[in-house]
């Protein structure tokens, strides 16, 4: 199982980025997909989730209305569209899938929001 995130980078406050999570070696349609982030010096926090079937999405209040998670099952890829970025969104962003209780993570991609 391999998850590869991409799309991170440096942006100014108010900017936007779209992250991708490409999954291989895994039955992509069998799992929800979640994004998490770990700000510098802090613990990991949940950012967004999308269900495997009907594509219902869930967000914490900290990103609701600014971030959008989506998935393309044909491409086995999930996305995180991030708009109106704030300095507090600076973190390493990682995606996760789950199969039979086993979590699989990508290596993460750095997002830096700074003026």
Backbone as a chain_set.jsonl record, in Angstrom:
{"seq": "XXXXXXXXXXXXXXXXXXXXXXXXXXXXXXXXXXXXXXXXXXXXXXXXXXXXXXXXXXXXXXXXXXXXXXXXXXXXXXXXXXXXXXXXXXXXXXXXXXXXXXXXXXXXXXXXXXX", "coords": {"N": [[0.854, -1.18, 0.0], [0.579, 2.153, -0.892], [0.674, 5.59, -0.319], [0.813, 8.736, -1.703], [1.372, 12.01, -1.216], [1.004, 15.235, -2.688], [1.515, 18.605, -3.931], [1.882, 20.507, -1.993], [3.342, 23.548, -0.626], [4.536, 26.965, -0.526], [2.61, 29.729, 0.382], [0.98, 32.936, 0.413], [-0.925, 34.484, 3.063], [-4.417, 34.127, 2.644], [-4.205, 32.924, 0.237], [-4.39, 29.994, -1.959], [-4.271, 26.423, -2.193], [-4.073, 23.182, -3.682], [-4.061, 19.962, -2.588], [-2.978, 16.651, -3.365], [-3.607, 13.151, -3.083], [-2.394, 10.269, -3.953], [-3.207, 6.912, -4.297], [-2.06, 3.586, -4.159], [-1.936, -0.005, -4.66], [-4.05, -0.776, -3.094], [-7.484, -1.287, -2.289], [-9.113, 1.208, -3.276], [-11.758, 2.165, -3.343], [-12.895, 0.973, -1.189], [-12.552, 2.3, 1.132], [-12.953, 5.059, 3.346], [-11.475, 8.311, 3.027], [-9.159, 10.336, 4.669], [-7.847, 13.509, 5.63], [-5.149, 14.794, 7.48], [-3.291, 17.041, 9.606], [-0.164, 18.291, 10.83], [0.909, 20.764, 12.709], [3.89, 22.76, 13.226], [5.662, 21.687, 16.025], [3.415, 20.744, 17.299], [0.66, 18.443, 17.927], [-0.856, 15.924, 15.794], [-3.708, 16.742, 13.852], [-7.087, 16.294, 12.844], [-8.403, 17.054, 9.628], [-10.142, 16.725, 7.405], [-12.634, 14.517, 6.003], [-13.857, 12.027, 3.734], [-16.455, 9.944, 2.715], [-16.568, 6.475, 1.599], [-18.512, 5.668, -0.168], [-20.995, 7.3, -0.753], [-19.8, 9.714, -0.802], [-20.036, 11.6, 1.235], [-18.972, 14.391, 3.152], [-16.848, 15.648, 5.768], [-15.823, 18.018, 8.211], [-13.721, 19.729, 10.58], [-14.55, 22.588, 12.62], [-12.543, 24.45, 12.322], [-11.667, 24.513, 9.685], [-13.871, 24.405, 8.106], [-15.83, 25.476, 5.394], [-13.679, 26.641, 4.161], [-11.924, 24.655, 3.299], [-12.071, 21.895, 1.038], [-12.739, 18.566, 0.556], [-12.303, 15.931, -1.777], [-12.769, 13.143, -4.042], [-11.505, 10.987, -6.579], [-12.427, 8.164, -7.744], [-11.783, 6.606, -9.951], [-9.237, 7.429, -10.587], [-8.013, 6.792, -8.283], [-7.38, 8.696, -6.365], [-7.336, 11.248, -3.942], [-8.312, 14.562, -3.0], [-7.51, 17.755, -1.58], [-8.784, 20.754, -1.463], [-7.752, 23.888, -0.617], [-8.669, 26.947, 0.501], [-8.501, 30.518, 1.14], [-6.293, 30.609, 2.911], [-4.628, 30.581, 6.079], [-2.129, 31.763, 8.381], [-2.058, 29.993, 10.492], [-2.668, 27.633, 9.311], [-0.381, 26.471, 8.52], [1.495, 23.566, 8.221], [2.411, 20.063, 8.156], [0.789, 18.106, 5.883], [-1.098, 15.165, 5.701], [-2.456, 12.191, 4.211], [-4.859, 9.581, 4.822], [-5.913, 6.211, 4.665], [-8.018, 3.37, 5.379], [-8.161, -0.076, 6.151], [-9.771, -2.919, 7.15], [-9.353, -2.196, 9.83], [-6.742, -1.403, 9.841], [-4.594, 1.306, 9.572], [-3.334, 3.323, 6.94], [-0.829, 5.51, 5.917], [0.326, 8.445, 4.169], [3.477, 10.066, 3.343], [3.394, 12.717, 3.757], [3.02, 16.249, 3.035], [4.427, 19.448, 2.902], [2.906, 22.448, 3.904], [3.143, 25.852, 3.866], [2.159, 28.867, 5.143], [2.661, 32.138, 4.819], [3.524, 35.569, 5.126]], "CA": [[0.0, 0.0, 0.0], [1.38, 3.375, -0.957], [-0.025, 6.849, -0.45], [1.771, 9.778, -2.038], [0.796, 13.343, -1.244], [1.713, 16.248, -3.462], [0.795, 19.862, -4.06], [2.217, 21.448, -0.95], [4.213, 24.646, -1.012], [4.456, 28.191, 0.265], [1.659, 30.713, -0.133], [0.686, 34.047, 1.309], [-2.267, 34.424, 3.656], [-5.467, 34.376, 1.684], [-3.972, 32.14, -0.962], [-5.032, 28.688, -2.093], [-3.503, 25.278, -2.66], [-4.783, 21.915, -3.773], [-3.233, 18.799, -2.314], [-3.417, 15.377, -3.931], [-3.19, 11.93, -2.397], [-2.51, 9.161, -4.886], [-3.169, 5.647, -3.559], [-1.832, 2.4, -4.966], [-1.827, -1.234, -3.903], [-5.105, -0.741, -2.086], [-8.822, -1.14, -2.884], [-9.416, 2.586, -2.927], [-13.189, 2.401, -3.141], [-13.344, 0.291, 0.025], [-12.18, 3.06, 2.315], [-13.015, 6.511, 3.441], [-10.169, 8.968, 2.98], [-9.073, 11.479, 5.583], [-6.639, 14.341, 5.665], [-4.728, 15.288, 8.785], [-2.14, 17.939, 9.542], [0.616, 18.444, 12.051], [1.619, 22.04, 12.75], [5.193, 22.649, 13.872], [5.672, 21.62, 17.47], [2.109, 20.353, 17.83], [0.2, 17.112, 17.571], [-1.627, 15.758, 14.565], [-5.123, 17.07, 13.974], [-7.933, 15.918, 11.72], [-8.741, 18.19, 8.779], [-11.292, 16.461, 6.533], [-12.883, 13.128, 5.63], [-14.877, 11.768, 2.721], [-16.837, 8.539, 2.802], [-16.179, 5.666, 0.447], [-19.594, 5.372, -1.093], [-21.797, 8.423, -1.242], [-19.015, 10.923, -0.866], [-20.31, 12.584, 2.287], [-17.753, 15.019, 3.639], [-16.877, 16.117, 7.145], [-14.728, 18.928, 8.52], [-13.791, 20.44, 11.859], [-14.931, 23.996, 12.464], [-11.371, 25.27, 12.005], [-11.452, 24.605, 8.233], [-15.163, 24.34, 7.416], [-16.079, 26.64, 4.553], [-12.439, 27.027, 3.472], [-11.323, 23.458, 2.723], [-12.979, 20.955, 0.398], [-12.163, 17.262, 0.228], [-12.991, 15.223, -2.85], [-12.06, 11.938, -4.461], [-11.73, 10.465, -7.919], [-12.195, 6.727, -7.557], [-11.153, 6.058, -11.148], [-7.816, 7.759, -10.509], [-7.521, 6.391, -6.96], [-6.762, 9.903, -5.842], [-8.14, 12.174, -3.153], [-7.832, 15.93, -3.093], [-7.897, 18.705, -0.546], [-8.736, 22.116, -1.944], [-7.644, 24.78, 0.541], [-8.816, 28.356, 0.132], [-8.42, 31.502, 2.238], [-5.329, 30.036, 3.855], [-4.19, 31.409, 7.183], [-0.818, 31.339, 8.881], [-2.228, 28.853, 11.387], [-2.817, 26.414, 8.514], [0.952, 25.93, 8.255], [1.612, 22.229, 8.788], [2.606, 18.946, 7.236], [-0.521, 17.509, 5.607], [-0.998, 13.752, 5.336], [-3.724, 11.515, 3.977], [-4.982, 8.271, 5.453], [-6.994, 5.285, 4.336], [-8.116, 2.319, 6.396], [-8.667, -1.346, 5.664], [-9.844, -3.918, 8.222], [-8.81, -1.669, 11.062], [-5.344, -1.001, 9.663], [-4.438, 2.628, 8.965], [-2.212, 3.531, 6.035], [-0.549, 6.934, 5.822], [1.344, 8.924, 3.271], [4.635, 10.658, 3.999], [3.068, 14.095, 4.071], [3.5, 17.34, 2.196], [4.511, 20.674, 3.713], [2.183, 23.662, 3.504], [3.589, 26.994, 4.643], [1.41, 30.087, 4.852], [3.45, 33.204, 5.429], [3.651, 36.793, 4.335]], "C": [[0.895, 1.236, 0.0], [0.466, 4.574, -1.139], [1.018, 7.934, -0.679], [1.04, 11.101, -2.134], [1.651, 14.273, -2.086], [0.894, 17.519, -3.465], [1.088, 20.879, -2.985], [3.126, 22.548, -1.469], [4.042, 25.822, -0.081], [3.503, 29.175, -0.403], [1.501, 31.824, 0.877], [-0.687, 33.857, 1.936], [-3.32, 34.868, 2.653], [-5.333, 33.583, 0.41], [-4.651, 30.787, -0.921], [-4.035, 27.646, -2.574], [-4.43, 24.086, -2.782], [-3.801, 20.78, -3.583], [-3.844, 17.572, -2.965], [-2.863, 14.236, -3.113], [-3.451, 10.767, -3.348], [-2.278, 7.849, -4.143], [-2.944, 4.493, -4.522], [-1.707, 1.178, -4.064], [-2.907, -1.398, -2.856], [-6.447, -0.6, -2.781], [-9.432, 0.2, -2.509], [-10.88, 2.803, -2.589], [-13.717, 1.749, -1.866], [-13.135, 1.122, 1.279], [-12.566, 4.521, 2.203], [-11.581, 7.054, 3.346], [-10.209, 10.174, 3.912], [-7.763, 12.224, 5.371], [-6.412, 14.783, 7.103], [-3.586, 16.275, 8.571], [-1.442, 17.991, 10.891], [1.382, 19.754, 11.977], [2.961, 21.873, 13.457], [5.066, 22.681, 15.387], [4.366, 21.197, 18.113], [1.742, 18.939, 17.377], [-0.598, 17.11, 16.28], [-3.088, 16.082, 14.811], [-5.853, 16.726, 12.68], [-8.398, 17.153, 10.97], [-10.0, 17.937, 7.944], [-11.413, 14.965, 6.286], [-13.953, 13.061, 4.559], [-15.171, 10.28, 2.736], [-16.525, 7.803, 1.509], [-17.273, 5.58, -0.598], [-20.275, 6.624, -1.626], [-21.059, 9.745, -1.222], [-19.394, 11.996, 0.132], [-18.985, 13.105, 2.844], [-17.947, 15.597, 5.033], [-15.634, 16.947, 7.41], [-14.84, 19.416, 9.95], [-14.117, 21.909, 11.598], [-13.757, 24.859, 11.99], [-11.156, 25.435, 10.501], [-12.754, 24.617, 7.447], [-15.429, 25.64, 6.659], [-14.861, 27.108, 3.788], [-11.807, 25.848, 2.736], [-12.407, 22.568, 2.127], [-12.242, 19.671, 0.055], [-12.987, 16.626, -0.887], [-12.173, 13.987, -3.21], [-12.457, 11.572, -5.876], [-11.402, 8.983, -7.851], [-11.521, 6.092, -8.771], [-9.64, 6.298, -11.131], [-7.183, 7.329, -9.199], [-6.78, 7.557, -6.298], [-7.786, 10.717, -5.058], [-7.486, 13.548, -3.201], [-8.276, 16.727, -1.871], [-7.682, 20.11, -1.12], [-8.769, 23.043, -0.739], [-7.671, 26.22, 0.061], [-8.689, 29.236, 1.373], [-7.457, 31.026, 3.323], [-4.867, 31.067, 4.86], [-2.832, 30.916, 7.672], [-0.932, 30.123, 9.784], [-2.501, 27.553, 10.637], [-1.464, 25.797, 8.164], [1.136, 24.602, 8.974], [2.083, 21.262, 7.713], [1.253, 18.243, 7.109], [-0.332, 16.082, 5.102], [-2.386, 13.183, 5.083], [-3.678, 10.112, 4.566], [-6.143, 7.498, 4.859], [-6.959, 4.166, 5.366], [-8.714, 1.064, 5.783], [-8.616, -2.37, 6.783], [-9.126, -3.437, 9.476], [-7.366, -1.22, 10.98], [-5.309, 0.354, 8.961], [-3.197, 2.66, 8.077], [-2.064, 5.034, 5.796], [0.446, 7.222, 4.703], [2.461, 9.597, 4.06], [4.414, 12.126, 4.357], [3.653, 15.092, 3.087], [3.398, 18.637, 2.998], [3.705, 21.8, 3.078], [2.63, 24.782, 4.441], [2.831, 28.236, 4.193], [2.089, 31.232, 5.589], [3.496, 34.408, 4.51], [5.114, 37.182, 4.207]], "O": [[1.836, 1.345, 0.786], [-0.409, 4.576, -2.006], [1.992, 8.035, 0.067], [0.199, 11.301, -3.011], [2.867, 14.11, -2.18], [-0.268, 17.526, -3.059], [0.596, 22.006, -3.05], [3.615, 22.493, -2.598], [3.479, 25.701, 1.007], [3.586, 29.417, -1.607], [1.845, 31.673, 2.05], [-1.524, 33.139, 1.388], [-3.143, 35.841, 1.92], [-6.249, 33.566, -0.413], [-5.386, 30.466, 0.014], [-3.075, 27.962, -3.276], [-5.437, 23.987, -2.082], [-2.828, 20.652, -4.327], [-5.062, 17.462, -3.1], [-1.786, 14.337, -2.525], [-4.592, 10.338, -3.523], [-1.277, 7.692, -3.445], [-3.568, 4.431, -5.581], [-1.414, 1.293, -2.874], [-2.708, -2.077, -1.849], [-6.552, 0.13, -3.766], [-10.179, 0.303, -1.536], [-11.207, 3.538, -1.658], [-14.875, 1.956, -1.505], [-13.501, 0.695, 2.374], [-12.517, 5.128, 1.133], [-10.611, 6.327, 3.561], [-11.18, 10.931, 3.929], [-6.739, 11.655, 4.993], [-7.349, 15.101, 7.835], [-2.994, 16.336, 7.494], [-2.046, 17.767, 11.941], [2.385, 19.852, 11.271], [3.138, 20.922, 14.219], [4.447, 23.58, 15.956], [4.216, 21.277, 19.332], [2.429, 18.331, 16.556], [-0.964, 18.159, 15.75], [-3.641, 15.737, 15.854], [-5.311, 16.851, 11.581], [-8.744, 18.169, 11.574], [-10.831, 18.832, 7.792], [-10.425, 14.233, 6.349], [-14.835, 13.915, 4.481], [-14.258, 9.455, 2.766], [-16.257, 8.41, 0.472], [-16.99, 5.434, -1.787], [-20.147, 6.963, -2.802], [-21.619, 10.78, -1.583], [-19.112, 13.175, -0.086], [-18.015, 12.361, 2.986], [-19.05, 15.979, 5.423], [-14.546, 16.645, 6.92], [-15.945, 19.509, 10.484], [-13.971, 22.398, 10.477], [-13.96, 25.88, 11.333], [-10.525, 26.404, 10.078], [-12.736, 24.822, 6.233], [-15.28, 26.739, 7.193], [-14.99, 27.898, 2.853], [-11.221, 26.025, 1.668], [-13.521, 22.497, 2.645], [-11.237, 19.694, -0.656], [-14.209, 16.767, -0.933], [-11.046, 13.808, -2.748], [-13.583, 11.813, -6.313], [-10.235, 8.594, -7.894], [-10.763, 5.133, -8.623], [-8.865, 5.467, -11.604], [-5.976, 7.472, -9.008], [-5.691, 7.393, -5.748], [-8.942, 10.851, -5.461], [-6.28, 13.679, -3.413], [-9.276, 16.412, -1.225], [-6.552, 20.583, -1.241], [-9.699, 22.993, 0.066], [-6.8, 26.654, -0.693], [-8.763, 28.756, 2.504], [-7.785, 31.044, 4.509], [-4.731, 32.252, 4.554], [-2.441, 29.78, 7.401], [-0.013, 29.307, 9.844], [-2.561, 26.487, 11.249], [-1.409, 24.717, 7.575], [0.956, 24.517, 10.189], [2.145, 21.595, 6.529], [0.655, 17.838, 8.105], [0.472, 15.82, 4.208], [-3.37, 13.635, 5.669], [-2.61, 9.538, 4.777], [-7.209, 8.049, 4.586], [-5.999, 4.03, 6.125], [-9.656, 1.133, 4.994], [-7.543, -2.662, 7.311], [-8.38, -4.189, 10.103], [-6.822, -0.707, 11.958], [-5.909, 0.534, 7.901], [-2.155, 2.1, 8.416], [-3.037, 5.734, 5.513], [1.277, 6.39, 4.341], [2.402, 9.688, 5.286], [5.153, 12.701, 5.156], [4.64, 14.819, 2.403], [2.405, 18.883, 3.682], [3.81, 22.066, 1.881], [2.507, 24.668, 5.661], [2.858, 28.608, 3.02], [2.091, 31.286, 6.819], [3.506, 34.283, 3.286], [5.431, 38.19, 3.575]]}, "num_chains": 1, "name": "protein.A"}
